[in-house]
Amino acid sequence: MFEYLKAESEPVSSVGQLCIEAGINERTLERAVRAKFDCTVQSLLRRLRMHEARRRLLLTDRQNSSVTEIAYELGFYDCGRFAGDYRRQFGELPSHTLKIPKAGAIEPLFAW
């Protein structure tokens, strides 16, 4: 699973897709993720996508992109829910993150 996640340029949003690509049973994957990260596979995938959203918001030029575009690209289709979850996780709204002066390169959450 970790090798597959490393090789993917975009975060995976489907547990079924991940199991097929990793070649393991869904229950086996669930137990391994719970043991290592103390959460469900779906929760881990969501966390990875949320961190990727933050990375993109920090790197993108707000003139050329929007919070909505970035959210949709990563599979977050309810922008209000995305904004609320983002604020709970990072302590600020995604629109505020987008306004932060741009930094250099920002590594993904799980840079293997």
C-alpha positions in Angstrom: 0.0 0.0 0.0 2.7 2.4 0.9 4.6 1.8 -2.3 1.5 2.5 -4.3 0.8 5.7 -2.4 4.4 6.8 -2.9 4.2 6.2 -6.6 0.9 8.1 -7.1 1.1 11.8 -7.9 -2.4 12.4 -6.7 -3.9 11.2 -3.4 -6.1 8.1 -3.7 -9.7 8.7 -2.7 -11.1 5.1 -2.9 -10.4 2.3 -0.5 -11.4 -0.2 -3.1 -9.0 1.3 -5.7 -6.2 1.2 -3.1 -6.8 -2.4 -2.2 -6.8 -3.5 -5.9 -3.6 -1.6 -6.7 -1.9 -2.7 -3.5 -3.1 -6.3 -4.1 -4.4 -6.8 -0.6 -7.7 -7.6 1.1 -9.7 -4.6 2.4 -9.9 -6.1 5.9 -6.1 -6.6 6.0 -5.5 -3.1 4.9 -7.9 -1.8 7.5 -6.1 -3.6 10.3 -2.7 -2.5 9.1 -3.8 1.2 8.9 -5.5 1.1 12.3 -2.4 -0.4 13.9 0.0 2.2 12.3 -2.2 5.3 12.2 -5.0 4.6 14.7 -7.7 5.5 12.2 -9.6 3.9 9.3 -8.3 3.7 5.8 -10.9 6.2 4.6 -9.9 8.6 7.3 -6.2 8.3 6.4 -7.0 8.9 2.7 -9.1 11.9 3.6 -6.2 13.2 5.8 -3.8 12.8 2.9 -6.1 14.7 0.5 -6.6 17.4 3.1 -2.8 17.9 3.5 -2.4 17.9 -0.3 -5.1 20.6 -0.4 -3.1 22.7 2.1 0.1 22.1 0.2 -1.5 23.3 -3.0 -3.1 26.3 -1.3 0.3 27.3 0.0 2.0 27.0 -3.3 -0.6 28.3 -5.8 -1.0 31.8 -7.0 -4.4 33.1 -5.9 -4.7 34.9 -9.2 -4.6 31.7 -11.1 -6.5 29.3 -8.8 -9.2 29.2 -6.2 -10.1 27.1 -3.2 -13.0 25.6 -5.0 -10.9 24.4 -7.9 -8.3 22.9 -5.6 -11.0 21.2 -3.5 -12.7 19.7 -6.6 -9.4 18.5 -8.0 -8.9 16.5 -4.8 -12.4 15.1 -4.6 -14.0 17.5 -2.1 -17.3 18.3 -3.7 -19.0 20.0 -0.8 -17.1 23.3 -0.4 -18.7 24.2 2.9 -17.9 20.9 4.5 -14.4 21.1 3.1 -13.9 24.5 4.6 -15.2 23.4 8.0 -13.0 20.3 8.0 -10.0 22.2 6.8 -10.5 24.8 9.6 -10.8 22.1 12.3 -7.6 20.4 11.0 -5.4 23.5 10.4 -7.0 26.3 12.5 -7.8 28.6 9.6 -10.1 28.7 6.5 -8.7 27.6 3.2 -9.2 31.0 1.8 -6.9 32.4 4.4 -4.2 29.8 3.5 -4.5 30.9 -0.1 -3.7 34.5 0.9 -0.5 33.6 2.7 2.6 34.8 0.9 4.0 31.9 -1.1 6.8 29.8 0.3 9.3 27.6 -1.6 8.7 24.0 -2.2 6.4 22.3 0.4 6.7 18.5 0.7 3.6 16.3 0.7 2.6 14.9 4.1 4.0 11.5 3.4 7.2 12.0 1.5 8.5 8.5 1.5 
